[in-house]
Amino acid sequence: RPKFIYGNYDTYYNYRNPGAAEDPRVKVFRREWFEGKRCLDIGCNSGAVTIEIARTLSCRHIMGVDIDKSLIQKGRSNLRWKASRQQPIGSTPPPPP
């Protein structure tokens, strides 16, 4: 059984929000808190909420930090995966070929 020496673990969001496409906490955030601002997510875990905030709330810049190096690596991987598969909010997808 793995030990989570910092008190967090890489499947936290899967456990907290099973099957959810987005974290329900993001829905209560106000756009004006983030839009056009530089944001910092301290204790970002694997970056799921950080990425969702960046994608939906129009931050000028957002950075996630975490004490656990393996979670930061997973966050970078999550960001690459999301960026390769999602259209930005409000964008029009390209027409089919």
Secondary structure, DSSP 8 states (H G I E B T S, - for coil): ----TTS--TTHHHHHSTT-SS-GGGGGS-GGGTTTSEEEEET-TTSHHHHHHHHHS--SEEEEE-S-HHHHHHHHHHHHHHHHH---TT-------
